[in-house]
Amino acid sequence: MQIYLNGEQQQTTCQNLLQLIQELALEGKRFAVEKNEMIISKSRLENTPIFEHDRIEIIHAVGGG
């Protein structure tokens, strides 16, 4: 299915947000997820399905100094 990930169209077979996070190798890292302009808590990622044309924004923290 087609989704928009951080503003760019992308093809995915992921069925929920947790699968998408795992596919992007972000599990265990610091990040925030927004789906269709609603912030999704990490505890709800597995129970939040992804549908065709969803707009998903993922922001992850990068350490530095």
WOSUL-V908951 format. One record per residue. N is the residue number from 1. RES is the residue in one letter. SS is DSSP state (helix for helix, strand for strand, loop for the rest). NEAR is the number of other C-alpha atoms within 12 Angstrom. Layout:
N/RES/SS/NEAR
N/RES/SS/NEAR
This chain:
1/M/loop/15
2/Q/strand/19
3/I/strand/27
4/Y/strand/23
5/L/strand/27
6/N/loop/20
7/G/loop/16
8/E/strand/15
9/Q/strand/17
10/Q/strand/19
11/Q/strand/18
12/T/loop/23
13/T/loop/17
14/C/loop/24
15/Q/loop/24
16/N/strand/25
17/L/helix/38
18/L/helix/28
19/Q/helix/21
20/L/helix/29
21/I/helix/31
22/Q/helix/17
23/E/helix/15
24/L/loop/19
25/A/loop/14
26/L/loop/22
27/E/loop/18
28/G/loop/14
29/K/loop/17
30/R/loop/16
31/F/strand/23
32/A/strand/27
33/V/strand/30
34/E/strand/27
35/K/strand/30
36/N/loop/23
37/E/loop/13
38/M/strand/15
39/I/strand/21
40/I/strand/25
41/S/loop/18
42/K/helix/22
43/S/helix/13
44/R/helix/17
45/L/loop/26
46/E/loop/19
47/N/loop/15
48/T/loop/27
49/P/strand/21
50/I/loop/30
51/F/loop/21
52/E/loop/21
53/H/loop/19
54/D/loop/29
55/R/strand/25
56/I/strand/33
57/E/strand/26
58/I/strand/31
59/I/strand/20
60/H/strand/19
61/A/loop/13
62/V/loop/10
63/G/loop/8
64/G/loop/4
65/G/loop/3
